[in-house]
């Protein structure tokens, strides 16, 4: 762009750059006509309103016809009233007034949070080996540290008591302090086991489901889970389709592999089919 505007030299590949070429490029930039061209570019950039144009472009692309409340003009819609033939978009102010109105039959159960263009960011997982290793090591480390602490922490309490010359303290107090630190380790053990079972291990199911993707096979996308109904649908549909595709795919891929590559292709097809069944 700079070279086309006569404001500087064309791009120089790094492998071709040497002292002579660099000196020629600098000399070209110092010429009067090139300096004038660079000044023209600077003036154009100074006159541009980049931030203003970006904000205007953002507002132009907003779906205003689907964002506004249908009951209170000028208010953005936050709720969707579904107990009618055509859902009605309502703002917080409209919903508040309808709930306070005694002569209007308006139920909360028919309100649904409204988002005209929701953006869902999904963390796609496709490598079960490293993830399983990481989750397993984390869970093992947490449980091991807590289990060891159940025995070592009380010993540290007795040793600290001996080093500080506090043998005169009540034995009951020392035993109580040792018991407290031991119970804390048991608490950390329970928390670590719960975290591993509820946070670290469950994502492995999705990663194993995406294993066929590593073998250049298609994997059906899952719907977002927003409640128990969508959760049941997401859990049931893949089970039925997965069983059908897994069993059928085992025979199909084995047959196709044997047809294309012989015995080696048959073995590859069996491997791919087994991953489909496991999926």
Protein Blocks (a to p, Z undefined) as FASTA:
>chain_A
ZZmnopaccdddfklgcfklmmmmmmmmmpmklmmmmmmmmmmmmmpcfklmmmmmmmmm
pcfklmpcfkbghiacfbdcfbbfbdcdddfklmmmmmmpmkbccdfklpccddfbacdd
ddddfbfklmmmmmmmmmmmmmmmmmmmmmmmmmmmmmmmmmnopmmpcfklmmmmmmmm
mmmmmmmmmmmmmmmmmmmmmmmmmmmmmmmmmnopacddddddfbfklmmmmmmmmmmm
mmmmmmmmmmmmmmmmmmmnommlmmmmmmmmmmmmmZZ
